Amino acid sequence: MEWIIALISGAIGGNLAGGVLKNLSLGNIGNTIAGLVGGVGGMQLMALLGPAGAASSFDIGSLISQVAAGGAGGGLVMAIIGQLKKTMGK
């Protein structure tokens, strides 16, 4: 279940970041793919950092932390890849 949450929230985070950071946007498909990768990475990082990400029971606190980690990871990876693409294009 955690993987599904991370993938969905990462894709949403990547697309939201692409919408806000128009100059770094990778397009809809690129934002989604970067968001998916970042969402999984964010989930893994959250699991390493604390008990909230590694909770074995399914409760609202762990759900919120997984969504936040996935969304933030997705947005961050999209922004990093967008910046790299922009820098290399010059």
Secondary structure by P-SEA (a helix, b strand, c coil): caaaaaaaaaaaaaaaaaaaaccccccaaaaaaaaaaaaaaaaaaaaacccccccccccaaaaaaaaaaaaaaaaaaaaaaaaaaaaaac
